[in-house]
């Protein structure tokens, strides 16, 4: 009976339309140490940039610096949604 129900059931919404909108940014910095103050300023500037480009930040911005040798990779994850037209 389960076999017959497989053809009659409604199709689920594709995962791409259910997924959160999220911007991802990866930067490389030539030094191994990044000041905590600079990370905070970076987060604030990301919010400003999102606003300028028509996005609302709808959650917590995650900035993760990862050091390798003499370089730091800055990985930022920004949950956004497109602003509604006025």
Secondary structure as UniProt FT lines:
FT   HELIX           2..8
FT   HELIX           15..18
FT   STRAND          22..29
FT   HELIX           36..52
FT   TURN            53..54
FT   STRAND          55..57
FT   STRAND          62..68
FT   TURN            69..70
FT   STRAND          71..82
//
